[in-house]
Amino acid sequence: MRLGVPTMERRQPLRTHVWADGDLPHQVTQDGEIIFYRRCVRCGRDFVQTIDGTGWQAASVGVLRIELLADSVTERWVREECPGRLLADDCRSRVTRQARVPKANGEVPNLAGKRP
């Protein structure tokens, strides 16, 4: 393990996934924030964690950006073991995004929800 790279939480359910990137999460920068990203090759679930280490969250990975899914989806995905296959309910869950409330100046907060 490299220093500065978060590991998946020590909870058993997340350890049941088979990660596309092996032991180390993929690192991307979005809106000036470093994001660690993992995808399970069996169930297709995507998880992200920001550098502040707030915990792994369910995500939807698009062509241009990563979007957090609803908190209810995160709560379910991090507590469930890998289902071993793509689930129809997961496809429906991927369209639920966290509400991104615009700031007073009209900007939308970044993935971590922090101000620049």
C-alpha positions as CSV (number, residue, x, y, z in Angstrom):
1,M,0.0,0.0,0.0
2,R,1.3,3.5,-0.9
3,L,1.1,6.3,1.6
4,G,-1.6,8.9,0.9
5,V,-3.8,6.4,-1.0
6,P,-7.0,5.5,0.9
7,T,-7.9,1.9,1.3
8,M,-11.5,0.6,1.1
9,E,-13.1,0.7,4.5
10,R,-12.4,-2.4,6.6
11,R,-16.0,-3.5,6.4
12,Q,-16.4,-6.9,4.9
13,P,-19.1,-6.0,2.2
14,L,-16.8,-3.7,0.2
15,R,-14.0,-6.4,0.3
16,T,-16.3,-8.8,-1.6
17,H,-15.9,-6.8,-4.8
18,V,-13.4,-7.5,-7.5
19,W,-11.8,-4.2,-8.4
20,A,-10.9,-3.4,-12.0
21,D,-7.8,-1.6,-10.8
22,G,-6.5,-4.2,-8.4
23,D,-5.6,-3.0,-4.9
24,L,-5.0,0.7,-5.7
25,P,-7.9,2.9,-6.7
26,H,-7.7,5.0,-9.8
27,Q,-7.0,8.7,-9.2
28,V,-8.6,11.5,-11.2
29,T,-9.0,15.2,-10.7
30,Q,-12.4,16.8,-11.1
31,D,-13.2,20.4,-10.4
32,G,-9.8,20.8,-8.8
33,E,-10.4,17.9,-6.3
34,I,-8.5,14.6,-6.3
35,I,-11.0,11.7,-6.4
36,F,-10.2,8.1,-5.9
37,Y,-12.4,5.8,-8.1
38,R,-13.1,2.1,-8.0
39,R,-15.3,-0.2,-10.2
40,C,-16.2,-3.7,-9.5
41,V,-15.8,-5.9,-12.6
42,R,-18.5,-8.4,-11.5
43,C,-21.4,-6.1,-10.5
44,G,-20.4,-2.8,-12.3
45,R,-20.8,-0.7,-9.1
46,D,-18.7,2.4,-9.0
47,F,-17.4,4.0,-5.8
48,V,-15.5,7.2,-5.2
49,Q,-13.8,8.8,-2.3
50,T,-12.4,12.3,-2.1
51,I,-9.0,13.1,-0.7
52,D,-10.5,14.2,2.6
53,G,-11.3,10.6,3.3
54,T,-15.1,11.0,4.0
55,G,-15.7,7.4,3.0
56,W,-16.6,5.6,-0.1
57,Q,-19.7,6.7,-1.9
58,A,-21.8,5.2,-4.7
59,A,-21.2,7.0,-8.0
60,S,-22.1,7.1,-11.7
61,V,-19.2,7.6,-14.0
62,G,-20.0,9.4,-17.2
63,V,-17.9,10.4,-20.2
64,L,-17.0,13.9,-18.8
65,R,-17.6,13.6,-15.0
66,I,-18.2,11.5,-12.0
67,E,-21.5,12.1,-10.2
68,L,-22.4,11.0,-6.7
69,L,-25.5,8.9,-6.4
70,A,-28.2,9.4,-3.7
71,D,-27.2,8.8,-0.1
72,S,-29.7,6.0,0.1
73,V,-27.8,4.2,-2.8
74,T,-24.5,4.7,-1.0
75,E,-25.9,3.4,2.3
76,R,-27.1,0.3,0.5
77,W,-24.1,-0.4,-1.7
78,V,-21.5,0.0,1.1
79,R,-23.4,-2.4,3.4
80,E,-24.3,-5.1,0.8
81,E,-21.9,-7.7,-0.4
82,C,-21.1,-7.8,-4.1
83,P,-24.1,-9.3,-5.9
84,G,-21.7,-10.9,-8.4
85,R,-23.7,-9.6,-11.4
86,L,-25.3,-6.4,-12.8
87,L,-28.7,-5.9,-11.1
88,A,-31.7,-4.2,-12.6
89,D,-32.2,-2.2,-9.4
90,D,-28.6,-0.9,-9.7
91,C,-29.5,0.4,-13.2
92,R,-32.4,2.4,-11.7
93,S,-30.2,3.5,-8.8
94,R,-27.6,5.0,-11.2
95,V,-30.1,7.7,-12.4
96,T,-30.5,9.0,-8.8
97,R,-28.0,11.8,-8.3
98,Q,-27.3,13.8,-5.2
99,A,-28.9,17.1,-5.3
100,R,-26.4,19.8,-6.3
101,V,-27.8,23.0,-5.0
102,P,-26.5,26.1,-6.8
103,K,-24.6,28.6,-4.8
104,A,-25.8,32.2,-4.6
105,N,-23.6,33.2,-7.5
106,G,-25.1,30.4,-9.7
107,E,-22.1,28.0,-9.5
108,V,-22.8,24.4,-8.7
109,P,-20.5,22.9,-6.0
110,N,-17.9,20.4,-6.9
111,L,-18.0,16.6,-6.1
112,A,-16.7,17.1,-2.6
113,G,-19.2,19.9,-2.0
114,K,-16.4,22.2,-0.9
115,R,-15.9,25.8,-1.9
116,P,-12.8,26.5,-4.0
